[in-house]
Amino acid sequence: MRSLRFCRVGVASLFAGALLSQPPVTREERGAPAVTVSQAGGQWRIEGKKQSVTLDPASLALGIRAGTVSWRLAPSSRDDMLVKSQGR
């Protein structure tokens, strides 16, 4: 019984070692879109091949560009979310 346990541990160790020695799979190989994430001038930017999104972390304002079309979303305000607890 004890030798069976050691055998299982040995096989599991070999299997785990083989998995860990594999090079990591790229985003493109997994089917995820190629994007870059950067931060400059206090804003975050996510850029793909066709679309980009800009986030101002201070106000949570969003800018979206898709081809020739652009949208500017309003920044967060004080009354964005009102929470009630126990009827208040």
N, C-alpha and C positions, 0 to 999 in steps of 0.2 A: 504494500500500500504506500509505504514511504517512497519507494523508488518510482512509483507511478506519479506521485506528486512532483518529484524532482524532474521527471521527464516532461511533464506538462509545463512547468516553469521554464525549462530549457527551450522547449519549442516556442513558447510565447515570447521569450527573450529574443530568439532568432528572428521571429516574425516581426517584432517591434523594431529590431535593428535594421531589418531590410526596409521597412517603411520609412524610418527616419533617414536613411541614406539616400532616398529619392530626392532629386532636385524639386523645389517648389513649382507648382503649376502656375503659369501666368494667368492674368485676368482674361486675356483673349482666348487662351486654351480652355478656360471654363465657360466661355460664352458671354462673359461680362463685357460691357462696352468699355472702350479705351477712354479714360478720363484723366485729367490732371487736376490736382487740388493745390491751391497756392494761397498765400496770405501776403498782401502788400497794401500799404497805405491804410492800415487798420480795417481792411475789408477782406473777406474770404471769397475766393473765386473757384468755381467748379466748371471746367471746360471739357466738352466732348468735341466730336468732329463737327456736329451741326448745331448744338445748343450750348449755352453757357448760363450760369446762375451766379449772381453776386449777392453776398449777404453782408450787411452792415451790422456787426454784433452789438453796437451801442444802441441802435434803435430797432433792430430786427427788420429793417426795410429790405425787401428783395427786389432785385432786377433780373429779368429773364430775357434772353435773346435767343430766338429760334429763326435762323436764316436772316431775312430782312425785317422780321417783326420783333418788336421789343415791348415789354410790359414793365411798368414800375408799380410795385405793390406798396401800399401805404405802410408806414412804420407802425409798430405796436403803440397802443395808447393805454391810458389808465383804465378805461372801462372795457378792455378786450375780453376779460373773463371775470365774471362775478360768481363767487362761490358761496353757497348756502350750506350751513351745517346745523342740524337739529332744528330746522324750521326758521333759522335766522339768516 
